[in-house]
Amino acid sequence: MYGNTIWDDIKWQYKFGSDVIKLILVNVGVFVVVQMLFLFSFLTQNSNFGDSIFSAFFVACKSACIAV
């Protein structure tokens, strides 16, 4: 579309796309990272890993919301 590869298209969309497109790309990126962390947790048989990730995430979100 705008480049030779899908990665070039994603970068172009993030750079020149609307705010909705940027929000979607960030959400997809966060989803992929979280799923990779859960996969790592599953493969290492660390059952509390996901709980600790989410609790740290919610504490960070809560403090960010309070700051605003």
N, C-alpha and C positions, 0 to 999 in steps of 0.2 A: 504494500500500500504506500507507505511513505519512506520505506527503507528496504534494504536487502533481506533483513531478517525480522523475525517476530520481536526480538529484543529491541531492535531499532524502532519498530512501530510503537512499542510500549513506551520507550523513552520519549518519542515524539509526542505521543498522546499526553504524557505527564507534563511535558514542557509547554505544549500549546493547547491542550484540551481544556474543557470547562472545569469548574470546581467539582461538579458531580463526577466527572471522569476521574479526577485526582482522588476523590474520596473513595471511589470504587477500587482504584488501584492500591491505595493504602490498605483498605480493608482486606483485599485479596492477599496482599503481602503479609499482613499480620496473621491472617488465617493460616497461610502456608507455614510461617515460622512456628506458630503454636502447634500445628499438626506434626511438624518435624520434631518438636520437643516431646510430644506425646509418643511418637514412634520411638525415639531414643529411649524414653522412659520404659516403654513396653519391652524393647529389645534387651535392656539391661535389668529387667525384672524389678525396677524400683517403683513400687506401687504408690509411694507418697510423693513422688516427684511432681506429678500433675497437680496435686492439692497445694503443694508449696508454691508452684508457679502461679496458680490462680489467686492464692491468698496475697502474694506479693503484688500481683497485677491490680487487684481490687484495692489494696492499701494505697498504691500509687495513684489510681484513679480517684479515690476518695480525697486524698490530699490535694490533687490537682483541682478537683471541683470546689473544695473549700477555699483554695487560693483565689479562684475566680470570683 
